[in-house]
Structure formats: C-alpha cells, structure tokens
C-alpha cells in the first residue's frame, strides 16, 4: 500500500512539473514576457529565457539542467542550477537545446525527474517592405488578390496581413505566400479578393518572434467614386384603394405613364452603396361617356433615399428606395358636348398634395454603364377627401455617368 501511495505521489509531482517554455523562441521586447532579446556590439542576439513550473510543498529543492547540441550533433551540458524557487532564467544564443528538471524531497533524495524537453532558438530578423505592386486596386477591375512585395528578410515563415486600423496590431486579412526568392527580398502573396473593400490598408509583415513592419501604401478604391444614373421607361399606374378614379374613369389602370429617374450615389462600397434619387411620373387619363368626357394629368415627383446592393459580379443589382414627394393633379376637367360639335368645359382642377412612397427594382448591366431595370413602387397620396394608393410597376433603360 505504501509503495502504491509513493507511485501516486510521484505521478502527481511529475504532473506539477509543467513549466513555461517555447519550442521556438523569438522576441522583440521584455515587457510582460517570459523572454526578451538583447544584442551585443557585434549584433549577436541573446535570448533571456525564463522557465517556470508549478510549486509543490513536498519538494525541498529543484535542479534545472540544460544541454546544447554542438556541431557534431552531440548534446553538451551548458547550464545547471539548484534552486528552491520555481523558476530559472538563462541566456541562450541561436541553437538547439534540451532541458530537464529534478525534484528532491525533504530528505534530499531525488523524488522525480522530467523527460528531456527540446527547444530551438532561432535568430529573429526584422522584416522591411520597400515596395508593393499593385499599390492601388480599382474595384471596377477584376482582381485575383495577388501582390508582389519587395523588401528584406521576407521569408516563407513571414506572416502577411492587411489592417485598416493603422495601429500596431495584427491585420484582419491574412495572406497566402505563393513564392519567395532565394535572398528573401521578393515575395508573391495572395489575399482573398472577396475580403477586400474600399479603404487605405496597412500591410503588416511579421517575422517569427513578433518583429513586424508596417507599410501604409495599399489603396483599394473606385475609379469612379460617385455614380450618377439616369433611366427612363414605362411605369403604368394601378389604383389599389380609393374608388374615385374607378368611378369617374371606369378603370383602376392608367397606362399612359412614362417615368424618369435620376440617382446620385456618393457613398460606394464593394457590395453595397447609398445615395439619393429623384423620380418623376406623368400620367394622362381620359374617359369619354355619352354625357361628358373627363380628362386630366396626374403627376408624381419623389425624393428618395436609396440603398443598392450588388447581387452577382456587379452585373445584377438590387435597388431599394423610400421617401416622400408630391402628387399633382393638373387640368382635370369635364367636357360637355353641345349642338354643333363644340364642348363646354368645366373649370379645370389643379392642386398639389404630399405623398409617401417606397419601392424596389432590379438592375441588370449589359455593359459597365448601360443597364435595364424593372421593379415596382408604392405611393400613398394625401389628397383632401381621398386616400389614394397606387402601385407602379416599371421597366426602364438607363446609363451610368
């Protein structure tokens, strides 16, 4: 039973001898770190590495032993320290090392020892970037996300990323390295082009160990930062509530309805944009009866906020818009026939009312500038004595200036 208890005790002691180390060690500064690097006058880097492990109250002391691999491939002891603390600090140059720790009980007898643990110290190199191609990307052009980078100490282990924050932090967008030349001065890498939106980016090169370089020279933008679209087409009106028009015109359909729409888009992103639009519609209505003929013009002018979203490779676009405007009734009058073929006209009715409107349309671009659009709009006109609601499907052709 005592032997079993001793084995269990040694097992837990071995588990507790877990201490902080690094398979590969690099550093740039010592703040809040278990290691830091200094250089002598000859530029030789020395890593000051601290090793820690968990404290055990049944241990009298510890022995820390470290060996370094020489040119012949043999490990030679370079450091040995007896301590009652649970940490030691060593100074290490680039090379391959291994270490172990011994724990002694209160009788001074060896209680347990760890297996050899290997680490490698590699010299940290400061990367630099002197050039980037392309340095400007236009979203109107097809991009594969590939870049050529010039600099120094750019290796296959260098991590490249893009950041829009321009602070000393890792970039959000990571790159894949496609090619590195032999002298580590020319690198081809690729970012996912779907990740890249408009903005000024900082290209970050991070070598193993955290030595980094920031290159603030990548711009992603539109060649044409503002869009100005003009479209015209056919947009018949359907009255969906209020029976005034159906009573006097025997129909809820008003077919003679051309429309014009002007859209100004000053805020553009890769997948969506925001702007304003001015749309106008003019409709002529006429209903001849045996007793009289009624006719007039119904016009609408609307100012709208616009949200546009590309749906497929900048060929299809969804346009959603809403706003307010005016509804105008112009020259609405009755014509009464009299003997001799002449007409007697009533006093024309002319007035302007406020409306609210919302709608959507889909645009398809035949070319980069020429497009067609189809959609529908709803308007509610606040007319005295009426609550006029209309739906207006439309088919138009347009051009983006």
HELIX and SHEET records of a PDB file:
HELIX    1   1 UNK A    2  UNK A   16  1                                  15    
HELIX    2   2 UNK A  193  UNK A  195  5                                   3    
HELIX    3   3 UNK A  244  UNK A  249  1                                   6    
SHEET    1   A 3 UNK A  19  UNK A  20  0                                        
SHEET    2   A 3 UNK A  45  UNK A  53 -1                                        
SHEET    3   A 3 UNK A  35  UNK A  39 -1                                        
SHEET    1   B 3 UNK A  19  UNK A  20  0                                        
SHEET    2   B 3 UNK A  45  UNK A  53 -1                                        
SHEET    3   B 3 UNK A  87  UNK A  92 -1                                        
SHEET    1   C 5 UNK A  24  UNK A  25  0                                        
SHEET    2   C 5 UNK A 117  UNK A 121  1                                        
SHEET    3   C 5 UNK A  95  UNK A 104 -1                                        
SHEET    4   C 5 UNK A  61  UNK A  69 -1                                        
SHEET    5   C 5 UNK A  75  UNK A  83 -1                                        
SHEET    1   D 4 UNK A  24  UNK A  25  0                                        
SHEET    2   D 4 UNK A 117  UNK A 121  1                                        
SHEET    3   D 4 UNK A  95  UNK A 104 -1                                        
SHEET    4   D 4 UNK A 110  UNK A 113 -1                                        
SHEET    1   E 4 UNK A 128  UNK A 133  0                                        
SHEET    2   E 4 UNK A 146  UNK A 152 -1                                        
SHEET    3   E 4 UNK A 186  UNK A 190 -1                                        
SHEET    4   E 4 UNK A 176  UNK A 180 -1                                        
SHEET    1   F 5 UNK A 136  UNK A 138  0                                        
SHEET    2   F 5 UNK A 212  UNK A 221  1                                        
SHEET    3   F 5 UNK A 199  UNK A 206 -1                                        
SHEET    4   F 5 UNK A 159  UNK A 163 -1                                        
SHEET    5   F 5 UNK A 173  UNK A 174 -1                                        
SHEET    1   G 9 UNK A 253  UNK A 254  0                                        
SHEET    2   G 9 UNK A 237  UNK A 241 -1                                        
SHEET    3   G 9 UNK A 386  UNK A 400 -1                                        
SHEET    4   G 9 UNK A 227  UNK A 234 -1                                        
SHEET    5   G 9 UNK A 256  UNK A 268 -1                                        
SHEET    6   G 9 UNK A 272  UNK A 288 -1                                        
SHEET    7   G 9 UNK A 293  UNK A 312 -1                                        
SHEET    8   G 9 UNK A 316  UNK A 337 -1                                        
SHEET    9   G 9 UNK A 343  UNK A 345 -1                                        
SHEET    1   H 5 UNK A 253  UNK A 254  0                                        
SHEET    2   H 5 UNK A 237  UNK A 241 -1                                        
SHEET    3   H 5 UNK A 386  UNK A 400 -1                                        
SHEET    4   H 5 UNK A 370  UNK A 383 -1                                        
SHEET    5   H 5 UNK A 349  UNK A 365 -1                                        
END                                                                             
